[in-house]
Amino acid sequence: MSRKNWFLFIAIGLLWGIPYLLLKVSVRELSVPVIVSSRTFIGALILIPIALRRGALIPALKKYHFVLLYAVLEMFLPWVLITSAEQKIPSGLAGLLVATVPIWSSILASFNGDKTVWHSKRLGGMLIGFVGVLLVVGIESVRSNQNPLAIGMILLASLCYATAVATVTINIPQIDPIAINGLAMATTSIFYLPFALFALPDHAPSAKVIASQLTLGLFPTALAFILFFQLLKEVGPARASLVTYLNTAFAVLLGVLILGEPLTLGLVIGLPLVLIGSYFAGRKSVTQ
């Protein structure tokens, strides 16, 4: 990857690592449907006007069936599956299972003709990065008996994430991603709205929670998706999906820096492994 793409890669990893902190603030006063509906509403409020100014909204509406499929795979299903599963398994294990997205993306890319995903350096880098994620979230996360159904739900959510990106890149590559994501977020917000109305808090949220939701909608939702699709256009879905490793590592690191969570040996060793693995998995192979 070029310097520009590495900048995008790290920026997206950071932006998608932030929600874990923000959600810890929001869930104290808001239900999951309220959080999701308001988050995606703010994201849509930012992206749809940009798409309108670019003249990209009408073309996206003409391909709305693909946009809807993307919304279901990227937002509707994964958020329900992960939220439900995290009630039964440790968050560290959930983060590790979500980090299987690059594996699913590589399999899908291979089915779609990109055989370079199985190049030895890329496979080795993917393995190193995954081991790094395992060390970051803590080996104890995978110890003891775990709920097989919850594990299956997270793996299904990870497959959904990978399939969502493949759906866009294969079926509507010519459509502006800002329009795609703006419509997908608006659709998601509307879908969750009835559930949110039934789960509204009894009192007005605190200023901290409101600030948390605004930040969640503006940065990890609107801005991160803009940057991610720029990266996706440059490096393809298999490489772009490696950002999943980084956002998991950043989430744990931010917990240490901001929430005062313990700095573990696993984080010290694992974070460099995530970066090293991502570097080798993200390199172009000689066969390309």
RAHUBEL-V672425 format. One record per residue. PHI is phi in radians with two decimals (NA if undefined). PSI is psi in radians with two decimals (999 if undefined). Layout:
BEGIN
phi = [PHI PHI]
psi = [PSI PSI]
END
This chain:
BEGIN
phi = [NA -1.30 -1.04 -1.05 -1.20 -1.13 -1.09 -1.06 -1.02 -1.21 -1.10 -1.15 -1.01 -1.17 -1.10 -1.49 -1.54 -1.17 -0.92 -1.05 -1.25 -1.13 -1.17 -1.11 -1.37 -1.18 -1.20 -1.17 -2.22 -2.11 -1.42 -1.04 -1.05 -1.14 -1.08 -1.18 -1.11 -1.26 -1.07 -1.29 -1.11 -1.11 -1.05 -1.13 -1.09 -1.48 -1.38 -1.12 -1.05 -1.12 -1.10 -1.09 -1.12 -1.45 1.23 -1.76 -1.26 -1.10 -1.00 -1.19 -1.13 -1.16 -1.90 -1.08 -1.08 -1.29 -1.10 -1.11 -1.06 -1.06 -1.08 -1.11 -1.35 -1.60 -2.21 -0.99 -1.20 -1.03 -1.17 -1.20 -1.12 -1.21 -1.06 -1.20 -1.19 -1.19 -1.35 -2.12 -2.34 -1.08 -1.10 -1.09 -1.15 -1.05 -1.10 -1.16 -1.20 -1.12 -1.23 -1.44 -0.93 -1.04 -1.16 -1.08 -1.11 -1.16 -1.08 -1.15 -1.09 -1.12 -1.06 -1.62 1.84 -1.60 -1.38 -1.21 -1.13 -1.72 -1.08 -1.02 -1.16 -1.21 -1.13 -1.08 -1.10 -1.10 -1.16 -1.04 -1.08 -1.17 -1.08 -1.05 -1.10 -1.03 -1.17 -1.12 -1.36 1.80 -1.07 -1.12 -1.11 -1.80 -1.44 1.15 -1.29 -2.10 -1.42 -1.06 -1.13 -1.12 -1.08 -1.09 -1.12 -1.23 -1.10 -1.13 -1.09 -1.12 -1.12 -1.06 -1.01 -1.13 -1.20 -1.05 -1.15 -1.08 -1.03 -1.23 -1.17 -1.54 -1.65 -2.36 -1.15 -1.44 -1.50 -1.02 -1.09 -1.13 -1.18 -1.02 -1.26 -1.06 -1.16 -1.10 -1.20 -1.09 -1.10 -1.14 -1.07 -1.15 -1.05 -1.45 -1.00 -1.03 -1.17 -1.16 -1.12 -1.38 -2.11 -1.14 -1.20 -1.27 -2.37 -1.11 -1.09 -1.23 -1.04 -1.13 -1.22 -1.07 -1.10 -1.10 -1.17 -1.10 -1.12 -1.08 -1.26 -1.35 -1.73 -1.17 -1.71 -1.17 -1.12 -1.07 -1.22 -1.05 -1.16 -1.08 -1.29 -1.15 -1.11 -1.04 -1.12 -1.39 -2.07 1.54 -1.14 -1.11 -1.27 -1.06 -1.16 -1.10 -1.06 -1.03 -1.05 -1.23 -1.19 -1.14 -1.12 -1.11 -1.04 -1.20 -1.09 -1.15 -1.08 -1.21 -1.28 -1.81 -1.64 1.27 -1.22 -1.12 -1.49 -1.69 -1.10 -1.06 -1.19 -1.07 -1.47 -1.24 -1.07 -1.05 -1.14 -1.05 -1.17 -1.12 -1.09 -1.12 -1.09 -1.26 -1.22 -1.59 -1.29 -1.26 -1.50 -1.19 -1.52 -1.38]
psi = [2.57 2.99 -0.71 -0.78 -0.62 -0.66 -0.80 -0.76 -0.86 -0.70 -0.75 -0.74 -0.73 -0.81 -0.66 -0.08 -0.39 -0.67 -0.56 -0.66 -0.81 -0.67 -0.54 -0.52 -0.82 -0.67 -0.21 -0.48 -0.29 2.59 2.88 -0.80 -0.66 -0.75 -0.83 -0.80 -0.76 -0.66 -0.85 -0.49 -0.79 -0.76 -0.78 -0.65 -0.49 -0.80 -0.67 -0.76 -0.64 -0.76 -0.67 -0.78 -0.53 -0.12 0.45 -0.13 -0.75 -0.82 -0.65 -0.67 -0.59 -0.44 0.56 -0.49 -0.62 -0.64 -0.74 -0.75 -0.74 -0.77 -0.72 -0.78 -0.56 -0.51 -0.97 -1.12 -0.88 -0.74 -0.63 -0.79 -0.80 -0.74 -0.74 -0.73 -0.62 -0.19 -0.21 -0.23 2.77 2.58 -0.55 -0.76 -0.69 -0.78 -0.67 -0.71 -0.64 -0.51 0.05 -0.05 -0.79 -0.55 -0.83 -0.71 -0.67 -0.72 -0.80 -0.71 -0.66 -0.76 -0.53 0.23 -0.10 1.57 -0.18 -0.24 -0.32 0.22 2.48 -0.70 -0.67 -0.71 -0.74 -0.74 -0.70 -0.71 -0.79 -0.78 -0.70 -0.71 -0.69 -0.75 -0.72 -0.77 -0.67 -0.84 -0.29 2.16 -0.47 -0.34 -0.48 0.05 2.92 3.08 2.33 2.88 1.94 -0.64 -0.76 -0.71 -0.77 -0.64 -0.72 -0.69 -0.67 -0.70 -0.69 -0.72 -0.66 -0.78 -0.84 -0.71 -0.60 -0.82 -0.74 -0.64 -0.76 -0.86 -0.50 -0.76 -0.61 0.92 -0.39 -0.19 2.39 2.14 -0.46 -0.71 -0.73 -0.89 -0.59 -0.82 -0.70 -0.72 -0.69 -0.74 -0.75 -0.74 -0.76 -0.70 -0.76 -0.21 -0.84 -0.69 -0.64 -0.69 -0.59 -0.19 0.41 2.53 2.77 -0.34 2.85 2.41 2.69 2.86 -0.62 -0.72 -0.71 -0.78 -0.67 -0.78 -0.69 -0.76 -0.72 -0.73 -0.65 -0.80 -1.14 -0.32 -1.24 -1.04 -0.77 -0.69 -0.60 -0.86 -0.69 -0.72 -0.42 -0.79 -0.73 -0.72 -0.60 -0.73 -0.14 2.84 -0.64 -0.82 -0.73 -0.57 -0.29 -0.28 -0.36 -0.66 -0.81 -0.71 -0.53 -0.78 -0.74 -0.66 -0.77 -0.74 -0.73 -0.57 -0.65 -0.81 -0.64 -0.73 -0.08 0.40 2.71 2.44 1.95 2.79 -0.60 -0.69 -0.75 -0.71 -0.68 -0.67 -0.82 -0.62 -0.65 -0.80 -0.77 -0.80 -0.72 -0.64 -0.86 -0.66 -0.43 -0.12 2.61 2.41 2.80 -0.28 -0.05 999]
END
